[in-house]
Amino acid sequence: MTYGAALFREERFEEAEAPLLRGRDLFPDYVGPGNAYTLLAEIYRRQEREDEAIEALNTLVASNEMAWDEHLALAELLESAGRTEHEAEILERSLYISPYDLGVHSRLADLASAAGRFELAVRERAALVALDPPDRAVALYELAVAQHRAGQPEQARRSVLRALEVAPGYDPAQELLLDLVGEGS
């Protein structure tokens, strides 16, 4: 493992792979700092062997539920591979490690909306609002859109009104409010 890690640090990736594989095979349960899975995944990613990188990180996060960086790296690889359902699952798991990451909540909300999982999208948009994002009006508007798509017109109306309290001239929120009022009559 030490030899493979040294070769990795020297960016001698082809040479580092064999000792890291041997270390992984000898210590398959070791998922702490300097583990073989993380180094192998990075080697595979740099060599554009995404499926092998995904497999290595999947194995790691299955055993180390606190591996924040590895969860995010796996989600990124899954996104580029177009495996959005698995990406959403990994992002949800990462929120148990750090529930305050705006980017993870936003990405998960986008994935949920695209997959038609509107209840999850509402939950994630509400979390973003609770985390006090830099652009509160946009966050409230996106929450209102998610609520509208989830069949929650009254909650959507309240959220869009809150967005307009923050930014009265925000055109998308004004249009959504008109749509909601038109549907209600």
Number of C-alpha atoms within 10 A of each C-alpha: 19 14 13 23 21 12 18 20 12 10 12 14 20 12 13 23 20 14 17 24 18 14 19 18 11 11 13 16 13 16 20 14 8 12 20 28 26 24 23 26 25 21 22 20 17 12 12 11 13 20 14 16 25 21 14 21 25 19 15 25 22 12 15 16 15 16 19 17 12 22 26 17 19 26 25 16 19 21 15 12 13 11 12 18 14 14 24 22 12 22 21 17 17 24 16 12 14 11 14 14 14 17 10 21 24 17 16 25 28 20 20 22 19 12 13 13 16 22 18 18 29 25 17 24 27 21 21 24 20 13 16 11 14 9 12 18 23 20 24 27 27 25 27 30 24 29 25 20 18 18 12 15 19 13 15 26 23 14 25 28 21 18 25 21 12 15 16 13 11 15 11 14 26 18 12 19 21 13 12 17 12 9 9 9 5
